[in-house]
Amino acid sequence: QVQLVESGGGLVQPGGSLRLSCAASGSIFSINAMGWYRQAPGKQRELVAAITSGGSTNYADSVKGRFTISRDNAKNTVYLQMNSLKPEDTAVYYCNSARVGVLGLIDDYWGQGTQVTVSS
């Protein structure tokens, strides 16, 4: 029973920046892996960035060097700082929280999605 509440999406010009936030309810936030995904029309949902409970991160090749994922366990919040935005970044961005055990994924939860549009 994890609820994810996102904020920060919007319209920006190419080269601009946005910071997405995802606040997670529940007492297990600190041990959950967190991730940001995105889905553009006609495309599959793809992983943008992820961060483990220990702080390890990974990124899609398309956003490396431009996006940064971070988490604040005290606030039960994960962030995605997006810089140097490109029109190709336009998509609905989703926050994900995953419980991972020794046998793999236990379950995961999704936010409602927030629209990011990069356009002149």
Stockholm file with secondary structure:
# STOCKHOLM 1.0

chainA/1-120         QVQLVESGGGLVQPGGSLRLSCAASGSIFSINAMGWYRQAPGKQRELVAAITSGGSTNYADSVKGRFTISRDNAKNTVYLQMNSLKPEDTAVYYCNSARVGVLGLIDDYWGQGTQVTVSS
#=GR chainA/1-120 SS CCCEEEECCEEECTTCCEEEEEEECSTTGGGSEEEEEEECTTSCCEEEEEECTTCCEEECGGGTTTEEEEEEGGGTEEEEEECSCCGGGCEEEEEEEEEEETTEEEEEEECCCEEEEECC
#=GC SS_cons         CCCEEEECCEEECTTCCEEEEEEECSTTGGGSEEEEEEECTTSCCEEEEEECTTCCEEECGGGTTTEEEEEEGGGTEEEEEECSCCGGGCEEEEEEEEEEETTEEEEEEECCCEEEEECC
//
